[in-house]
Amino acid sequence: MASRVLTPRDWLVLAVLCLDAVVLGVVQLMFLPLSFDGYLLPNLGGFPLPLMALLAAVTTPWLVSVAGSLSDRLAVALAPLAAWILTIAVVGMFGPGGDVLLTADVRSLVLFACGALPSAIVLGRVLANSITAPR
Protein backbone atom coordinates (compact mmCIF):
# COMPACT_ATOMS: atom_id res chain seq x y z
CA MET A 1 0.00 0.00 0.00
CA ALA A 2 1.46 3.33 -1.04
CA SER A 3 1.61 6.40 1.11
CA ARG A 4 -1.73 8.14 1.45
CA VAL A 5 -1.99 11.29 -0.65
CA LEU A 6 -2.60 14.40 1.40
CA THR A 7 -5.85 16.16 0.64
CA PRO A 8 -6.18 19.95 0.75
CA ARG A 9 -7.77 19.56 4.19
CA ASP A 10 -4.73 17.55 5.36
CA TRP A 11 -2.39 20.27 4.08
CA LEU A 12 -4.41 22.86 5.99
CA VAL A 13 -4.26 20.79 9.17
CA LEU A 14 -0.50 20.35 8.72
CA ALA A 15 -0.07 24.11 8.24
CA VAL A 16 -2.07 24.80 11.41
CA LEU A 17 0.02 22.24 13.32
CA CYS A 18 3.21 23.95 12.16
CA LEU A 19 1.79 27.36 13.10
CA ASP A 20 0.88 25.96 16.52
CA ALA A 21 4.45 24.71 16.92
CA VAL A 22 5.80 28.18 16.10
CA VAL A 23 3.43 29.91 18.52
CA LEU A 24 4.18 27.40 21.28
CA GLY A 25 7.91 27.83 20.71
CA VAL A 26 7.64 31.61 21.06
CA VAL A 27 5.49 31.35 24.21
CA GLN A 28 7.87 28.81 25.73
CA LEU A 29 10.83 31.09 25.07
CA MET A 30 9.06 34.14 26.51
CA PHE A 31 8.29 32.38 29.79
CA LEU A 32 11.50 30.33 29.98
CA PRO A 33 13.17 32.63 32.56
CA LEU A 34 10.20 32.27 34.93
CA SER A 35 11.42 31.56 38.45
CA PHE A 36 10.48 32.00 42.09
CA ASP A 37 12.36 35.28 42.48
CA GLY A 38 9.71 37.46 44.13
CA TYR A 39 9.03 39.45 40.98
CA LEU A 40 6.10 37.56 39.46
CA LEU A 41 6.05 34.46 41.66
CA PRO A 42 6.75 34.20 45.40
CA ASN A 43 10.38 34.50 46.50
CA LEU A 44 11.88 31.05 47.02
CA GLY A 45 15.49 31.99 46.43
CA GLY A 46 15.27 32.29 42.64
CA PHE A 47 14.41 28.62 42.11
CA PRO A 48 13.55 28.17 38.39
CA LEU A 49 10.07 27.01 37.46
CA PRO A 50 10.34 24.43 34.62
CA LEU A 51 6.77 25.00 33.47
CA MET A 52 7.72 25.68 29.83
CA ALA A 53 9.76 22.50 29.62
CA LEU A 54 6.74 20.54 30.82
CA LEU A 55 4.57 22.33 28.26
CA ALA A 56 7.06 21.43 25.52
CA ALA A 57 7.19 17.81 26.70
CA VAL A 58 3.43 17.50 26.24
CA THR A 59 2.57 19.67 23.25
CA THR A 60 5.40 19.05 20.80
CA PRO A 61 5.05 15.24 20.73
CA TRP A 62 1.29 15.66 20.46
CA LEU A 63 1.68 17.89 17.40
CA VAL A 64 4.06 15.36 15.84
CA SER A 65 1.62 12.54 16.58
CA VAL A 66 -1.29 14.35 14.96
CA ALA A 67 0.85 15.18 11.92
CA GLY A 68 1.92 11.52 11.75
CA SER A 69 -1.71 10.47 11.64
CA LEU A 70 -2.20 12.51 8.46
CA SER A 71 0.30 10.46 6.47
CA ASP A 72 2.85 7.73 7.03
CA ARG A 73 5.56 9.85 5.38
CA LEU A 74 8.24 10.88 7.84
CA ALA A 75 8.48 14.42 6.40
CA VAL A 76 4.84 15.11 7.25
CA ALA A 77 5.28 14.02 10.86
CA LEU A 78 8.59 15.88 11.11
CA ALA A 79 7.16 19.24 9.99
CA PRO A 80 5.82 20.45 13.40
CA LEU A 81 9.01 19.38 15.17
CA ALA A 82 11.16 21.14 12.57
CA ALA A 83 9.04 24.29 12.91
CA TRP A 84 9.41 24.16 16.70
CA ILE A 85 13.18 23.62 16.60
CA LEU A 86 13.65 26.38 14.03
CA THR A 87 11.54 28.74 16.15
CA ILE A 88 13.48 27.92 19.31
CA ALA A 89 16.78 28.47 17.49
CA VAL A 90 15.94 31.63 15.54
CA VAL A 91 13.73 33.43 18.06
CA GLY A 92 15.88 32.23 20.95
CA MET A 93 19.07 33.62 19.47
CA PHE A 94 17.77 36.61 17.50
CA GLY A 95 14.58 37.40 19.39
CA PRO A 96 12.46 40.51 19.28
CA GLY A 97 14.66 43.58 19.18
CA GLY A 98 17.78 41.44 19.03
CA ASP A 99 17.25 40.07 22.54
CA VAL A 100 18.62 36.63 23.32
CA LEU A 101 15.72 34.71 24.87
CA LEU A 102 17.58 31.46 25.51
CA THR A 103 18.86 31.64 29.06
CA ALA A 104 22.52 30.91 29.73
CA ASP A 105 21.77 28.09 32.11
CA VAL A 106 20.31 24.60 32.14
CA ARG A 107 16.74 25.76 31.43
CA SER A 108 17.44 26.18 27.71
CA LEU A 109 18.85 22.67 27.46
CA VAL A 110 15.94 21.23 29.45
CA LEU A 111 13.43 23.04 27.21
CA PHE A 112 15.07 21.68 24.08
CA ALA A 113 15.41 18.17 25.50
CA CYS A 114 11.83 18.04 26.78
CA GLY A 115 10.47 19.15 23.42
CA ALA A 116 12.77 17.27 21.04
CA LEU A 117 13.38 13.90 22.70
CA PRO A 118 9.75 12.82 23.22
CA SER A 119 8.96 14.08 19.72
CA ALA A 120 11.80 11.98 18.32
CA ILE A 121 10.29 8.93 20.00
CA VAL A 122 6.94 9.71 18.37
CA LEU A 123 8.72 10.15 15.03
CA GLY A 124 10.29 6.72 15.51
CA ARG A 125 6.85 5.24 16.06
CA VAL A 126 5.59 6.91 12.86
CA LEU A 127 8.58 5.55 10.97
CA ALA A 128 8.07 2.07 12.41
CA ASN A 129 4.40 2.13 11.42
CA SER A 130 5.28 3.18 7.88
CA ILE A 131 7.86 0.41 7.54
CA THR A 132 5.66 -2.35 8.96
CA ALA A 133 2.52 -1.26 7.11
CA PRO A 134 1.28 -3.90 4.66
CA ARG A 135 2.18 -3.07 1.10
C-alpha positions as CSV (number, residue, x, y, z in Angstrom):
1,M,0.0,0.0,0.0
2,A,1.5,3.3,-1.0
3,S,1.6,6.4,1.1
4,R,-1.7,8.1,1.5
5,V,-2.0,11.3,-0.6
6,L,-2.6,14.4,1.4
7,T,-5.9,16.2,0.6
8,P,-6.2,20.0,0.8
9,R,-7.8,19.6,4.2
10,D,-4.7,17.6,5.4
11,W,-2.4,20.3,4.1
12,L,-4.4,22.9,6.0
13,V,-4.3,20.8,9.2
14,L,-0.5,20.4,8.7
15,A,-0.1,24.1,8.2
16,V,-2.1,24.8,11.4
17,L,0.0,22.2,13.3
18,C,3.2,24.0,12.2
19,L,1.8,27.4,13.1
20,D,0.9,26.0,16.5
21,A,4.4,24.7,16.9
22,V,5.8,28.2,16.1
23,V,3.4,29.9,18.5
24,L,4.2,27.4,21.3
25,G,7.9,27.8,20.7
26,V,7.6,31.6,21.1
27,V,5.5,31.3,24.2
28,Q,7.9,28.8,25.7
29,L,10.8,31.1,25.1
30,M,9.1,34.1,26.5
31,F,8.3,32.4,29.8
32,L,11.5,30.3,30.0
33,P,13.2,32.6,32.6
34,L,10.2,32.3,34.9
35,S,11.4,31.6,38.5
36,F,10.5,32.0,42.1
37,D,12.4,35.3,42.5
38,G,9.7,37.5,44.1
39,Y,9.0,39.4,41.0
40,L,6.1,37.6,39.5
41,L,6.0,34.5,41.7
42,P,6.8,34.2,45.4
43,N,10.4,34.5,46.5
44,L,11.9,31.1,47.0
45,G,15.5,32.0,46.4
46,G,15.3,32.3,42.6
47,F,14.4,28.6,42.1
48,P,13.5,28.2,38.4
49,L,10.1,27.0,37.5
50,P,10.3,24.4,34.6
51,L,6.8,25.0,33.5
52,M,7.7,25.7,29.8
53,A,9.8,22.5,29.6
54,L,6.7,20.5,30.8
55,L,4.6,22.3,28.3
56,A,7.1,21.4,25.5
57,A,7.2,17.8,26.7
58,V,3.4,17.5,26.2
59,T,2.6,19.7,23.3
60,T,5.4,19.0,20.8
61,P,5.1,15.2,20.7
62,W,1.3,15.7,20.5
63,L,1.7,17.9,17.4
64,V,4.1,15.4,15.8
65,S,1.6,12.5,16.6
66,V,-1.3,14.4,15.0
67,A,0.8,15.2,11.9
68,G,1.9,11.5,11.8
69,S,-1.7,10.5,11.6
70,L,-2.2,12.5,8.5
71,S,0.3,10.5,6.5
72,D,2.9,7.7,7.0
73,R,5.6,9.8,5.4
74,L,8.2,10.9,7.8
75,A,8.5,14.4,6.4
76,V,4.8,15.1,7.3
77,A,5.3,14.0,10.9
78,L,8.6,15.9,11.1
79,A,7.2,19.2,10.0
80,P,5.8,20.4,13.4
81,L,9.0,19.4,15.2
82,A,11.2,21.1,12.6
83,A,9.0,24.3,12.9
84,W,9.4,24.2,16.7
85,I,13.2,23.6,16.6
86,L,13.6,26.4,14.0
87,T,11.5,28.7,16.1
88,I,13.5,27.9,19.3
89,A,16.8,28.5,17.5
90,V,15.9,31.6,15.5
91,V,13.7,33.4,18.1
92,G,15.9,32.2,21.0
93,M,19.1,33.6,19.5
94,F,17.8,36.6,17.5
95,G,14.6,37.4,19.4
96,P,12.5,40.5,19.3
97,G,14.7,43.6,19.2
98,G,17.8,41.4,19.0
99,D,17.3,40.1,22.5
100,V,18.6,36.6,23.3
101,L,15.7,34.7,24.9
102,L,17.6,31.5,25.5
103,T,18.9,31.6,29.1
104,A,22.5,30.9,29.7
105,D,21.8,28.1,32.1
106,V,20.3,24.6,32.1
107,R,16.7,25.8,31.4
108,S,17.4,26.2,27.7
109,L,18.9,22.7,27.5
110,V,15.9,21.2,29.4
111,L,13.4,23.0,27.2
112,F,15.1,21.7,24.1
113,A,15.4,18.2,25.5
114,C,11.8,18.0,26.8
115,G,10.5,19.2,23.4
116,A,12.8,17.3,21.0
117,L,13.4,13.9,22.7
118,P,9.7,12.8,23.2
119,S,9.0,14.1,19.7
120,A,11.8,12.0,18.3
121,I,10.3,8.9,20.0
122,V,6.9,9.7,18.4
123,L,8.7,10.1,15.0
124,G,10.3,6.7,15.5
125,R,6.9,5.2,16.1
126,V,5.6,6.9,12.9
127,L,8.6,5.6,11.0
128,A,8.1,2.1,12.4
129,N,4.4,2.1,11.4
130,S,5.3,3.2,7.9
131,I,7.9,0.4,7.5
132,T,5.7,-2.4,9.0
133,A,2.5,-1.3,7.1
134,P,1.3,-3.9,4.7
135,R,2.2,-3.1,1.1
